[in-house]
């Protein structure tokens, strides 16, 4: 498969590098209909569908180009491909043991890929993924989260002074921007939503003891310094949205289906391999 990729890349190279034989100076051409014959090479037809299929096998950097822009070059590359394949057949390359071995490996790989796609593909529909998402999230307990701001200060004395300033009507976010030594100062001290276990215990205990809109009356000490904390919102949060979990679900279902498919095939197969004590059946 790696060698096939190298061949595709080699054939595609003139698309960007330029090739005098590749329709030099031609304007972008519209893609031909799938059943239209765009070229004939020693009696072999090349259709619009062949060009489309070839385009889809190109490396990503080539597929970013509009197909119409490189359509003449694609046709030229397919002509080259037919010529090289014909020359290879005439030379007897296809009859060599090395070629037959590689062809068998390539065929087995393509068969495996097609079979797994047939077996696993239906399990990866959006409907199936959403069904699995609903099943999992129904089992997950809701957890309480708070959205809080904080002002991190180096000493208790400074923190007490800041609390007095805030009680006097100063804006919490503005004071955080001006005086907090923590990285959240640029966001007005906003830490976003977090669960109890996501913060160090002294901070969590103080934050979760507050109602929305309340602020700590005393500074809270942690290993990072002294905090003044204000809770903006409280909520009972569930699982991540489906869109965030979709790829993870797809991967996990694929792996599970792959394992089950192989287990089913092994359970029905007669498999032997030489072991230390004679012939060993593999399940």
Backbone as CSV, one residue per row, in Angstrom:
resi,resn,N_x,N_y,N_z,CA_x,CA_y,CA_z,C_x,C_y,C_z
1,UNK,0.835,-1.207,0.000,0.000,0.000,0.000,0.870,1.258,0.000
2,UNK,1.997,1.208,0.705,2.888,2.351,0.739,3.455,2.605,-0.648
3,UNK,3.814,1.497,-1.352,4.347,1.651,-2.696,3.295,2.230,-3.629
4,UNK,2.031,1.812,-3.477,0.949,2.353,-4.302,0.815,3.852,-4.085
5,UNK,0.942,4.286,-2.828,0.846,5.714,-2.520,1.977,6.490,-3.183
6,UNK,3.168,5.900,-3.206,4.298,6.549,-3.851,4.063,6.697,-5.349
7,UNK,3.463,5.672,-5.960,3.183,5.721,-7.391,2.166,6.808,-7.693
8,UNK,1.110,6.882,-6.861,0.097,7.927,-7.050,0.738,9.300,-6.939
9,UNK,1.607,9.477,-5.929,2.271,10.768,-5.739,3.158,11.101,-6.935
10,UNK,3.859,10.084,-7.467,4.736,10.305,-8.614,3.937,10.729,-9.840
11,UNK,2.792,10.090,-10.045,1.953,10.446,-11.184,1.332,11.828,-11.005
12,UNK,1.080,12.198,-9.752,0.427,13.478,-9.486,1.402,14.641,-9.526
13,UNK,2.685,14.382,-9.336,3.676,15.448,-9.211,3.606,16.474,-10.334
14,UNK,3.479,16.058,-11.610,3.443,17.061,-12.681,2.250,18.002,-12.604
15,UNK,1.248,17.696,-11.787,0.096,18.589,-11.684,0.524,19.967,-11.217
16,UNK,1.526,20.008,-10.334,2.007,21.285,-9.803,3.348,21.659,-10.416
17,UNK,4.202,20.659,-10.609,5.545,20.932,-11.113,5.511,21.433,-12.549
18,UNK,4.480,21.041,-13.293,4.377,21.455,-14.684,4.945,20.400,-15.598
19,UNK,4.324,20.198,-16.748,4.745,19.174,-17.695,4.382,19.669,-19.081
20,UNK,5.336,19.778,-20.010,5.042,20.289,-21.340,3.939,19.511,-22.033
21,UNK,3.822,18.218,-21.712,2.822,17.388,-22.386,1.460,17.492,-21.743
22,UNK,1.355,18.239,-20.652,0.125,18.231,-19.868,-0.777,19.421,-20.185
23,UNK,-1.016,19.641,-21.446,-1.976,20.684,-21.815,-1.512,22.062,-21.411
24,UNK,-0.226,22.385,-21.710,0.340,23.659,-21.270,-0.418,24.819,-21.904
25,UNK,-0.769,25.789,-21.061,-1.431,26.969,-21.567,-2.928,26.826,-21.706
26,UNK,-3.480,25.687,-21.339,-4.919,25.489,-21.476,-5.654,26.150,-20.320
27,UNK,-6.866,26.622,-20.603,-7.692,27.224,-19.558,-8.331,26.128,-18.731
28,UNK,-8.788,26.450,-17.511,-9.484,25.447,-16.701,-10.632,24.827,-17.480
29,UNK,-10.754,23.504,-17.380,-11.774,22.778,-18.131,-12.842,22.254,-17.195
30,UNK,-14.108,22.324,-17.624,-15.161,21.730,-16.798,-15.030,20.223,-16.775
31,UNK,-15.384,19.621,-15.653,-15.318,18.169,-15.541,-16.318,17.539,-16.499
32,UNK,-15.884,16.484,-17.168,-16.756,15.792,-18.110,-17.761,14.933,-17.357
33,UNK,-18.926,14.659,-17.956,-19.878,13.729,-17.334,-19.231,12.378,-17.088
34,UNK,-19.746,11.659,-16.108,-19.125,10.399,-15.700,-18.990,9.418,-16.846
35,UNK,-19.983,9.362,-17.737,-19.946,8.358,-18.807,-19.305,8.875,-20.088
36,UNK,-18.813,10.109,-20.076,-18.187,10.671,-21.272,-16.772,10.126,-21.441
37,UNK,-16.404,9.766,-22.664,-15.049,9.298,-22.953,-14.173,10.522,-23.190
38,UNK,-13.144,10.691,-22.364,-12.283,11.874,-22.475,-10.978,11.566,-23.193
39,UNK,-10.633,10.284,-23.320,-9.421,9.882,-24.039,-9.485,8.384,-24.312
40,UNK,-8.730,7.955,-25.316,-8.607,6.532,-25.624,-7.127,6.228,-25.794
41,UNK,-6.648,5.191,-25.131,-5.236,4.813,-25.181,-5.135,3.369,-25.663
42,UNK,-4.654,3.202,-26.882,-4.525,1.859,-27.465,-5.822,1.056,-27.322
43,UNK,-6.931,1.741,-27.589,-8.225,1.072,-27.535,-8.892,1.087,-26.174
44,UNK,-8.189,1.520,-25.134,-8.761,1.591,-23.786,-9.361,2.970,-23.545
45,UNK,-10.623,2.990,-23.149,-11.301,4.259,-22.908,-11.014,4.790,-21.503
46,UNK,-10.881,6.108,-21.409,-10.800,6.807,-20.121,-12.029,7.701,-20.039
47,UNK,-12.830,7.514,-19.008,-14.085,8.255,-18.872,-13.982,9.347,-17.811
48,UNK,-15.005,10.181,-17.776,-15.071,11.214,-16.742,-15.063,10.620,-15.351
49,UNK,-15.696,9.449,-15.192,-15.702,8.780,-13.887,-14.296,8.354,-13.488
50,UNK,-13.490,7.920,-14.464,-12.098,7.540,-14.165,-11.315,8.745,-13.648
51,UNK,-11.548,9.898,-14.259,-10.843,11.114,-13.839,-11.242,11.487,-12.412
52,UNK,-12.542,11.411,-12.116,-13.021,11.729,-10.770,-12.428,10.777,-9.741
53,UNK,-12.412,9.482,-10.066,-11.845,8.486,-9.147,-10.367,8.759,-8.896
54,UNK,-9.633,9.125,-9.954,-8.208,9.403,-9.812,-7.988,10.632,-8.938
55,UNK,-8.807,11.660,-9.145,-8.709,12.886,-8.345,-8.868,12.578,-6.860
56,UNK,-9.780,11.687,-6.525,-10.057,11.364,-5.122,-8.949,10.541,-4.475
57,UNK,-8.049,9.958,-5.270,-6.927,9.199,-4.702,-5.690,10.066,-4.487
58,UNK,-5.737,11.318,-4.945,-4.563,12.182,-4.832,-4.299,12.566,-3.384
59,UNK,-3.041,12.896,-3.047,-2.722,13.392,-1.704,-3.513,14.669,-1.405
60,UNK,-3.739,14.965,-0.117,-4.583,16.110,0.272,-4.177,17.432,-0.359
61,UNK,-2.860,17.675,-0.506,-2.441,18.975,-1.028,-2.903,19.193,-2.465
62,UNK,-3.121,18.109,-3.213,-3.615,18.232,-4.583,-5.136,18.361,-4.613
63,UNK,-5.817,17.674,-3.678,-7.280,17.727,-3.661,-7.795,19.091,-3.217
64,UNK,-6.916,19.908,-2.641,-7.326,21.260,-2.259,-7.517,22.155,-3.481
65,UNK,-6.913,21.765,-4.600,-7.036,22.543,-5.828,-8.383,22.252,-6.486
66,UNK,-9.020,23.249,-7.097,-10.271,22.988,-7.816,-10.031,21.967,-8.919
67,UNK,-10.901,20.977,-9.008,-10.719,19.918,-9.994,-10.687,20.482,-11.418
68,UNK,-11.531,21.494,-11.682,-11.580,22.064,-13.025,-10.241,22.677,-13.433
69,UNK,-9.502,23.172,-12.452,-8.229,23.827,-12.737,-7.178,22.843,-13.230
70,UNK,-7.241,21.618,-12.744,-6.210,20.635,-13.098,-6.774,19.492,-13.939
71,UNK,-7.996,19.670,-14.464,-8.642,18.579,-15.197,-7.809,18.094,-16.386
72,UNK,-7.267,18.996,-17.243,-6.452,18.496,-18.364,-5.249,17.681,-17.890
73,UNK,-4.613,18.133,-16.793,-3.464,17.397,-16.267,-3.870,16.039,-15.711
74,UNK,-5.055,15.970,-15.105,-5.535,14.683,-14.600,-5.705,13.692,-15.739
75,UNK,-6.269,14.167,-16.838,-6.441,13.286,-18.003,-5.081,12.824,-18.513
76,UNK,-4.123,13.749,-18.588,-2.777,13.384,-19.046,-2.133,12.346,-18.132
77,UNK,-2.336,12.500,-16.830,-1.745,11.539,-15.897,-2.377,10.154,-16.063
78,UNK,-3.678,10.124,-16.335,-4.331,8.835,-16.562,-3.845,8.195,-17.856
79,UNK,-3.587,9.016,-18.870,-2.996,8.480,-20.109,-1.638,7.864,-19.801
80,UNK,-0.810,8.589,-19.028,0.496,8.045,-18.624,0.326,6.729,-17.881
81,UNK,-0.668,6.701,-16.991,-0.911,5.491,-16.198,-1.247,4.307,-17.091
82,UNK,-2.119,4.527,-18.084,-2.496,3.445,-18.992,-1.290,2.977,-19.813
83,UNK,-0.476,3.929,-20.254,0.708,3.572,-21.038,1.693,2.740,-20.218
84,UNK,1.945,3.178,-18.979,2.878,2.446,-18.118,2.347,1.063,-17.778
85,UNK,1.047,0.970,-17.493,0.464,-0.330,-17.168,0.525,-1.264,-18.369
86,UNK,0.251,-0.718,-19.572,0.328,-1.551,-20.774,1.739,-2.039,-21.033
87,UNK,2.713,-1.139,-20.843,4.110,-1.532,-21.037,4.522,-2.596,-20.034
88,UNK,4.036,-2.471,-18.801,4.366,-3.454,-17.765,3.799,-4.822,-18.120
89,UNK,2.559,-4.848,-18.640,1.973,-6.136,-19.024,2.761,-6.769,-20.162
90,UNK,3.153,-5.948,-21.120,3.906,-6.468,-22.263,5.266,-7.001,-21.849
91,UNK,5.847,-6.401,-20.825,7.186,-6.817,-20.388,7.173,-8.095,-19.563
92,UNK,5.978,-8.537,-19.144,5.888,-9.750,-18.337,6.031,-9.522,-16.851
93,UNK,6.033,-8.252,-16.411,6.158,-7.954,-14.984,5.050,-8.625,-14.179
94,UNK,3.844,-8.665,-14.764,2.704,-9.229,-14.032,2.844,-10.721,-13.768
95,UNK,3.771,-11.370,-14.455,3.940,-12.818,-14.279,5.059,-13.174,-13.307
96,UNK,5.744,-12.173,-12.764,6.849,-12.465,-11.853,6.326,-12.838,-10.471
97,UNK,7.032,-13.713,-9.736,6.600,-14.100,-8.382,6.464,-12.905,-7.446
98,UNK,7.376,-11.942,-7.550,7.331,-10.774,-6.667,6.046,-9.981,-6.891
99,UNK,5.678,-9.782,-8.172,4.456,-9.035,-8.469,3.228,-9.781,-7.966
100,UNK,3.195,-11.083,-8.181,2.038,-11.877,-7.746,1.894,-11.842,-6.226
101,UNK,3.031,-11.869,-5.522,2.983,-11.800,-4.061,2.423,-10.452,-3.606
102,UNK,2.906,-9.379,-4.224,2.419,-8.052,-3.855,0.949,-7.875,-4.222
103,UNK,0.551,-8.427,-5.368,-0.846,-8.323,-5.781,-1.759,-9.056,-4.810
104,UNK,-1.308,-10.202,-4.321,-2.109,-10.955,-3.354,-2.271,-10.162,-2.061
105,UNK,-1.160,-9.565,-1.587,-1.228,-8.767,-0.365,-2.152,-7.565,-0.551
106,UNK,-2.051,-6.920,-1.715,-2.891,-5.761,-1.993,-4.359,-6.162,-2.070
107,UNK,-4.627,-7.284,-2.751,-6.007,-7.765,-2.878,-6.583,-8.131,-1.519
108,UNK,-5.788,-8.836,-0.702,-6.255,-9.205,0.641,-6.565,-7.964,1.472
109,UNK,-5.705,-6.954,1.354,-5.931,-5.723,2.109,-7.201,-5.010,1.678
110,UNK,-7.442,-4.944,0.368,-8.648,-4.297,-0.140,-9.900,-5.075,0.237
111,UNK,-9.814,-6.409,0.186,-10.949,-7.239,0.590,-11.272,-7.033,2.068
112,UNK,-10.228,-6.992,2.897,-10.427,-6.780,4.335,-11.094,-5.437,4.586
113,UNK,-10.593,-4.402,3.909,-11.147,-3.058,4.091,-12.613,-3.007,3.663
114,UNK,-12.927,-3.628,2.515,-14.301,-3.615,2.014,-15.239,-4.395,2.933
115,UNK,-14.761,-5.532,3.448,-15.605,-6.355,4.319,-15.889,-5.636,5.636
116,UNK,-14.852,-5.039,6.221,-15.043,-4.325,7.484,-15.964,-3.121,7.299
117,UNK,-15.833,-2.443,6.163,-16.717,-1.312,5.885,-18.164,-1.781,5.799
118,UNK,-18.363,-2.935,5.187,-19.714,-3.496,5.056,-20.282,-3.904,6.408
119,UNK,-19.428,-4.470,7.271,-19.881,-4.956,8.570,-20.048,-3.834,9.595
120,UNK,-19.104,-2.888,9.576,-19.068,-1.864,10.624,-19.802,-0.591,10.221
121,UNK,-19.792,-0.280,8.927,-20.378,0.968,8.446,-21.770,1.271,8.975
122,UNK,-22.718,0.308,8.913,-24.079,0.588,9.390,-24.145,0.967,10.868
123,UNK,-23.147,0.538,11.650,-23.152,0.839,13.079,-22.648,2.250,13.378
124,UNK,-22.171,2.946,12.335,-21.589,4.269,12.538,-22.470,5.381,11.983
125,UNK,-23.732,5.069,11.711,-24.655,6.109,11.251,-24.890,7.104,12.383
126,UNK,-25.312,8.317,12.043,-25.568,9.330,13.076,-26.656,8.858,14.035
127,UNK,-27.655,8.156,13.497,-28.733,7.644,14.353,-28.188,6.673,15.398
128,UNK,-27.287,5.785,14.951,-26.696,4.809,15.878,-25.796,5.500,16.892
129,UNK,-25.031,6.498,16.469,-24.150,7.222,17.381,-24.959,7.991,18.425
130,UNK,-26.048,8.612,17.994,-26.889,9.358,18.941,-27.574,8.410,19.921
131,UNK,-27.941,7.238,19.445,-28.542,6.239,20.330,-27.562,5.832,21.424
132,UNK,-26.304,5.614,21.043,-25.283,5.252,22.020,-25.009,6.420,22.966
133,UNK,-25.033,7.640,22.429,-24.832,8.834,23.259,-25.920,8.932,24.320
134,UNK,-27.176,8.718,23.908,-28.291,8.795,24.866,-28.183,7.706,25.926
135,UNK,-27.759,6.524,25.500,-27.624,5.414,26.453,-26.576,5.736,27.512
136,UNK,-25.454,6.271,27.076,-24.369,6.564,28.018,-24.713,7.726,28.941
137,UNK,-25.255,8.777,28.368,-25.521,9.957,29.184,-26.642,9.713,30.188
138,UNK,-27.543,8.792,29.872,-28.621,8.477,30.818,-28.072,7.830,32.079
139,UNK,-26.908,7.191,31.957,-26.308,6.502,33.098,-25.404,7.413,33.917
140,UNK,-25.063,8.574,33.356,-24.132,9.468,34.039,-24.883,10.367,35.025
141,UNK,-24.417,10.442,36.256,-25.079,11.315,37.238,-24.809,12.785,36.924
142,UNK,-25.773,13.616,37.232,-25.572,15.054,37.093,-24.611,15.524,38.183
143,UNK,-23.827,16.516,37.887,-22.924,17.049,38.907,-23.084,18.562,38.992
144,UNK,-22.882,19.073,40.181,-23.033,20.506,40.389,-21.763,21.225,39.953
145,UNK,-21.952,22.336,39.288,-20.834,23.166,38.862,-21.118,24.620,39.224
146,UNK,-20.058,25.366,39.440,-20.210,26.807,39.643,-19.320,27.539,38.648
147,UNK,-19.745,28.735,38.304,-18.887,29.631,37.520,-18.466,30.743,38.459
148,UNK,-17.161,30.878,38.643,-16.672,31.835,39.636,-15.571,32.716,39.064
149,UNK,-15.407,33.863,39.697,-14.260,34.731,39.461,-13.415,34.732,40.726
150,UNK,-12.140,35.016,40.585,-11.322,35.159,41.793,-10.242,36.196,41.563
151,UNK,-9.771,36.718,42.665,-8.637,37.645,42.655,-7.560,36.998,43.509
152,UNK,-6.427,36.697,42.905,-5.322,36.038,43.608,-4.321,37.094,44.073
153,UNK,-4.010,37.053,45.376,-3.121,38.054,45.971,-2.031,37.368,46.789
154,UNK,-0.952,38.095,47.050,0.204,37.473,47.690,0.077,37.394,49.210
155,UNK,-0.631,38.337,49.831,-0.724,38.344,51.297,-2.174,38.486,51.747
156,UNK,-2.415,38.056,52.993,-3.768,38.152,53.557,-4.168,39.610,53.744
157,UNK,-3.203,40.412,54.133,-3.495,41.818,54.391,-4.005,42.520,53.125
158,UNK,-3.351,42.262,52.019,-3.788,42.874,50.754,-5.162,42.349,50.370
159,UNK,-5.393,41.039,50.605,-6.689,40.442,50.269,-7.816,41.065,51.085
160,UNK,-7.559,41.320,52.383,-8.575,41.956,53.238,-8.907,43.350,52.710
161,UNK,-7.881,44.073,52.296,-8.092,45.421,51.746,-8.939,45.367,50.474
162,UNK,-8.674,44.372,49.629,-9.430,44.220,48.376,-10.889,43.887,48.667
163,UNK,-11.135,43.026,49.665,-12.517,42.686,50.030,-13.274,43.938,50.468
164,UNK,-12.608,44.783,51.255,-13.247,46.029,51.703,-13.562,46.929,50.510
165,UNK,-12.654,46.966,49.562,-12.859,47.779,48.356,-14.063,47.270,47.556
166,UNK,-14.179,45.943,47.454,-15.297,45.350,46.712,-16.626,45.581,47.422
167,UNK,-16.600,45.476,48.753,-17.828,45.727,49.524,-18.251,47.185,49.424
168,UNK,-17.287,48.031,49.098,-17.595,49.449,48.927,-18.177,49.765,47.561
169,UNK,-18.302,48.751,46.717,-18.952,48.959,45.418,-18.053,48.824,44.211
170,UNK,-16.772,48.501,44.401,-15.868,48.346,43.259,-16.286,47.145,42.410
171,UNK,-16.033,47.256,41.107,-16.391,46.170,40.184,-15.388,45.025,40.311
172,UNK,-15.892,43.808,40.557,-15.022,42.662,40.819,-14.109,42.381,39.621
173,UNK,-14.690,42.346,38.424,-13.901,42.013,37.238,-12.798,43.044,37.001
174,UNK,-13.125,44.323,37.208,-12.132,45.375,36.986,-10.999,45.291,38.003
175,UNK,-11.353,45.027,39.280,-10.323,44.894,40.318,-9.442,43.678,40.028
176,UNK,-10.063,42.590,39.537,-9.289,41.387,39.200,-8.281,41.693,38.099
177,UNK,-8.706,42.439,37.082,-7.801,42.795,35.989,-6.623,43.623,36.488
178,UNK,-6.895,44.485,37.459,-5.867,45.415,37.929,-4.943,44.809,38.979
179,UNK,-5.483,43.921,39.853,-4.702,43.517,41.021,-4.398,42.019,41.131
180,UNK,-5.148,41.178,40.438,-4.921,39.738,40.586,-3.586,39.342,39.970
181,UNK,-2.878,38.436,40.643,-1.590,37.948,40.131,-1.751,36.640,39.351
182,UNK,-2.971,36.155,39.233,-3.219,34.903,38.522,-3.414,35.119,37.031
183,UNK,-3.269,34.055,36.223,-3.411,34.168,34.763,-4.817,34.553,34.319
184,UNK,-5.829,34.325,35.181,-7.205,34.666,34.802,-7.484,36.156,34.923
185,UNK,-6.497,36.929,35.359,-6.719,38.373,35.542,-7.121,39.036,34.228
186,UNK,-6.580,38.550,33.118,-6.899,39.149,31.821,-8.371,38.950,31.447
187,UNK,-9.019,37.972,32.101,-10.447,37.719,31.867,-11.307,38.239,33.017
188,UNK,-10.773,39.171,33.767,-11.528,39.676,34.906,-11.661,38.647,36.005
189,UNK,-10.688,37.712,36.077,-10.701,36.678,37.108,-11.645,35.525,36.822
190,UNK,-12.274,35.506,35.640,-13.282,34.487,35.311,-12.627,33.121,35.099
191,UNK,-13.061,32.125,35.883,-12.534,30.762,35.785,-13.459,29.844,34.997
192,UNK,-14.594,30.371,34.541,-15.554,29.525,33.851,-16.229,28.571,34.823
193,UNK,-16.961,27.594,34.276,-17.618,26.594,35.115,-16.626,25.511,35.515
194,UNK,-16.728,25.032,36.742,-15.880,23.928,37.199,-16.633,23.116,38.242
195,UNK,-16.267,21.840,38.337,-16.846,20.951,39.346,-16.011,21.019,40.611
196,UNK,-16.566,20.509,41.690,-15.908,20.583,42.992,-14.502,19.974,42.956
197,UNK,-14.383,18.816,42.289,-13.106,18.096,42.323,-12.050,18.701,41.405
198,UNK,-12.409,19.721,40.638,-11.455,20.304,39.700,-10.563,21.366,40.342
199,UNK,-10.900,21.795,41.530,-10.103,22.803,42.222,-9.528,22.217,43.509
200,UNK,-8.511,22.871,44.037,-7.939,22.410,45.305,-9.000,22.556,46.394
201,UNK,-9.009,21.681,47.407,-10.098,21.643,48.400,-10.451,22.976,49.051
202,UNK,-9.486,23.763,49.552,-9.894,25.018,50.211,-10.668,25.949,49.270
203,UNK,-10.247,25.998,48.017,-10.905,26.864,47.040,-12.310,26.343,46.744
204,UNK,-12.420,25.019,46.490,-13.727,24.426,46.184,-14.712,24.598,47.331
205,UNK,-14.246,24.337,48.555,-15.135,24.445,49.717,-15.707,25.851,49.846
206,UNK,-14.860,26.842,49.631,-15.321,28.228,49.740,-16.274,28.583,48.601
207,UNK,-15.923,28.186,47.381,-16.742,28.541,46.220,-18.112,27.880,46.272
208,UNK,-18.150,26.594,46.622,-19.418,25.865,46.615,-20.295,26.205,47.822
209,UNK,-19.742,26.941,48.775,-20.552,27.397,49.913,-21.287,28.695,49.598
210,UNK,-20.960,29.307,48.462,-21.563,30.592,48.098,-22.759,30.407,47.172
211,UNK,-23.704,31.317,47.264,-24.807,31.372,46.312,-24.386,32.258,45.140
212,UNK,-25.123,32.166,44.044,-24.828,33.008,42.885,-24.903,34.476,43.279
213,UNK,-23.856,35.219,42.943,-23.798,36.638,43.272,-23.074,36.936,44.566
214,UNK,-22.781,35.915,45.370,-22.102,36.136,46.652,-20.586,36.090,46.499
215,UNK,-19.922,36.702,47.503,-18.465,36.784,47.522,-17.967,36.359,48.903
216,UNK,-16.775,35.830,48.967,-16.220,35.424,50.265,-15.983,36.651,51.144
217,UNK,-16.348,36.519,52.433,-16.128,37.618,53.382,-14.695,37.643,53.888
218,UNK,-14.040,36.482,53.845,-12.656,36.372,54.304,-11.800,35.801,53.176
219,UNK,-10.513,36.154,53.124,-9.628,35.592,52.106,-9.497,34.075,52.284
220,UNK,-9.330,33.373,51.181,-9.178,31.911,51.187,-7.738,31.585,50.805
221,UNK,-7.066,30.825,51.666,-5.659,30.517,51.413,-5.511,29.156,50.733
222,UNK,-4.682,29.119,49.691,-4.267,27.860,49.052,-2.762,27.941,48.843
223,UNK,-2.206,26.890,48.242,-0.761,26.910,47.983,-0.365,27.980,46.964
224,UNK,-1.364,28.575,46.285,-1.066,29.583,45.266,-1.057,31.001,45.830
225,UNK,-1.644,31.179,47.012,-1.716,32.503,47.607,-3.058,32.702,48.296
226,UNK,-3.515,33.950,48.330,-4.778,34.301,48.994,-5.803,34.703,47.938
227,UNK,-6.994,34.117,48.050,-8.031,34.321,47.034,-9.225,35.077,47.599
228,UNK,-9.766,35.949,46.763,-11.095,36.516,46.987,-11.963,35.912,45.886
229,UNK,-13.053,35.248,46.279,-13.853,34.467,45.324,-15.269,35.025,45.227
230,UNK,-15.762,35.109,43.997,-17.158,35.489,43.764,-17.793,34.463,42.827
231,UNK,-18.938,33.920,43.229,-19.660,32.960,42.388,-20.657,33.720,41.520
232,UNK,-20.566,33.512,40.214,-21.475,34.173,39.273,-22.715,33.327,38.989
233,UNK,-22.523,32.007,38.803,-23.643,31.123,38.465,-23.431,29.757,39.103
234,UNK,-24.541,29.046,39.298,-24.504,27.643,39.724,-25.393,26.849,38.767
235,UNK,-25.012,25.611,38.503,-25.849,24.783,37.632,-25.596,23.305,37.903
236,UNK,-26.571,22.480,37.495,-26.402,21.034,37.491,-26.037,20.651,36.067
237,UNK,-24.827,20.211,35.885,-24.321,19.938,34.533,-24.395,18.458,34.213
238,UNK,-24.704,18.177,32.960,-24.727,16.794,32.494,-23.480,16.479,31.698
239,UNK,-23.650,15.641,30.707,-22.528,15.193,29.896,-22.147,16.241,28.855
240,UNK,-21.022,15.993,28.211,-20.609,16.853,27.112,-21.629,16.756,25.976
241,UNK,-21.757,17.795,25.156,-22.677,17.742,24.016,-22.300,16.614,23.052
242,UNK,-23.287,16.144,22.299,-23.057,15.059,21.338,-21.927,15.400,20.376
243,UNK,-21.892,16.650,19.907,-20.884,17.045,18.924,-19.472,16.866,19.463
244,UNK,-19.287,17.058,20.767,-17.963,16.896,21.366,-17.593,15.430,21.539
245,UNK,-18.592,14.574,21.663,-18.336,13.153,21.905,-18.445,12.300,20.644
246,UNK,-18.900,12.894,19.543,-19.204,12.108,18.335,-18.006,11.299,17.849
247,UNK,-16.841,11.947,17.732,-15.674,11.239,17.202,-15.219,10.139,18.153
248,UNK,-15.277,10.406,19.455,-14.924,9.385,20.449,-15.866,8.188,20.350
249,UNK,-17.159,8.451,20.221,-18.137,7.369,20.082,-17.877,6.567,18.814
250,UNK,-17.587,7.270,17.723,-17.315,6.593,16.454,-16.121,5.645,16.587
251,UNK,-15.060,6.141,17.236,-13.857,5.331,17.402,-14.125,4.116,18.279
252,UNK,-14.821,4.320,19.389,-15.076,3.218,20.321,-16.000,2.166,19.715
253,UNK,-17.037,2.605,18.997,-17.943,1.652,18.356,-17.213,0.893,17.257
254,UNK,-16.348,1.584,16.505,-15.565,0.921,15.453,-14.686,-0.170,16.039
255,UNK,-13.985,0.157,17.123,-13.085,-0.818,17.742,-13.857,-2.011,18.291
256,UNK,-15.005,-1.746,18.908,-15.823,-2.828,19.459,-16.352,-3.725,18.340
257,UNK,-16.855,-3.108,17.264,-17.384,-3.884,16.142,-16.285,-4.688,15.462
258,UNK,-15.098,-4.100,15.352,-13.962,-4.806,14.747,-13.605,-6.040,15.568
259,UNK,-13.526,-5.870,16.891,-13.196,-6.990,17.776,-14.254,-8.082,17.695
260,UNK,-15.525,-7.688,17.717,-16.608,-8.671,17.660,-16.624,-9.402,16.321
261,UNK,-16.335,-8.682,15.242,-16.293,-9.315,13.919,-15.202,-10.372,13.863
262,UNK,-14.024,-10.030,14.366,-12.917,-10.994,14.362,-13.204,-12.181,15.272
263,UNK,-13.775,-11.919,16.431,-14.106,-13.013,17.347,-15.101,-13.971,16.707
264,UNK,-16.087,-13.422,15.985,-17.059,-14.266,15.306,-16.419,-15.115,14.229
265,UNK,-15.511,-14.519,13.464,-14.825,-15.272,12.410,-13.918,-16.349,12.997
266,UNK,-13.214,-16.018,14.081,-12.323,-16.997,14.709,-13.105,-18.164,15.308
267,UNK,-14.283,-17.873,15.859,-15.058,-18.940,16.497,-15.549,-19.970,15.487
268,UNK,-15.672,-19.573,14.223,-16.167,-20.483,13.191,-15.045,-21.092,12.353
269,UNK,-13.831,-20.571,12.529,-12.726,-20.992,11.665,-11.925,-22.131,12.272
270,UNK,-11.297,-22.887,11.400,-10.341,-23.908,11.827,-8.953,-23.318,11.629
271,UNK,-8.348,-22.913,12.731,-7.055,-22.232,12.681,-6.031,-23.059,13.437
272,UNK,-4.935,-23.361,12.804,-3.856,-24.093,13.471,-2.555,-23.343,13.282
273,UNK,-1.686,-23.494,14.260,-0.343,-22.927,14.163,0.583,-23.760,15.024
274,UNK,1.816,-23.931,14.573,2.740,-24.763,15.348,3.044,-24.128,16.696
275,UNK,2.868,-24.931,17.754,3.179,-24.465,19.100,4.263,-25.321,19.720
276,UNK,4.586,-25.015,20.937,5.662,-25.751,21.610,5.290,-27.202,21.858
277,UNK,3.975,-27.496,21.888,3.560,-28.875,22.154,2.706,-29.409,21.012
278,UNK,3.169,-29.170,19.792,2.454,-29.706,18.642,1.591,-28.645,17.994
279,UNK,0.404,-29.042,17.525,-0.489,-28.126,16.834,-1.448,-27.496,17.833
280,UNK,-1.550,-26.182,17.785,-2.360,-25.440,18.753,-3.512,-24.749,18.042
281,UNK,-4.725,-24.931,18.554,-5.881,-24.229,17.991,-5.929,-22.822,18.581
282,UNK,-6.159,-21.847,17.737,-6.214,-20.458,18.170,-7.654,-19.985,18.103
283,UNK,-8.177,-19.468,19.208,-9.543,-18.935,19.239,-9.483,-17.418,19.180
